[in-house]
């Protein structure tokens, strides 16, 4: 292993190991794509453009209402067969506690963005060597979700034909989901599979759990996607199986980052070499 020094956020210098070629000429002992220091202006622009593009494509997917409703009926039957069709009971139980369901409406509408952006900022500031790879996981997860929206239109439980679900945003008149109330014309109503509330929240939770140094913060990281799962079901925005779709998308995101960087994002060095410092030796 060769080392190069980097300057930490506190101004100290630390050594960052790099893979080097072995003496037998067999190439690097472990090839890693060297992370580069993220640039703030570029990241802000990239995230803004990427989310705008994601929203544009998601909402441009045709609202195949008839097929989406048929798929929702099928999902509901499958969950009954599996004995996990409890969404309606959860929806009604939580809806009976006004302060709780109102809180969940705002949770659904805001934390999805606030926590995700907060984790990105934290990575950028304190884990620059892992930032790009971890961000790639998020982007790949979101990108493959668009394929799911196109190939498998799905109505959320609150829009099912003959269902007894409560649209909690409409009933309690809270500012909330872009797919409810006065805002529903701005969002594709039938893009419930996979759930990116689960994909993003699990990405946040795993990142916090893997990289945070404070034990109670790591525990909160794991509780966040669990709480999100309860919220998406209680507000009748998703089935349990939509969450499974979100998890599968996240697994795809990790696979993409693993193939690109040669390691899982959390195994990469926390810091990155500065300009002019040693690079990994090239294969012979």
Beta strands, then each sheet from edge to edge (+ up, - down):
strand 1: 2-7
strand 2: 13-18
sheet 1: 1+ 2-
end
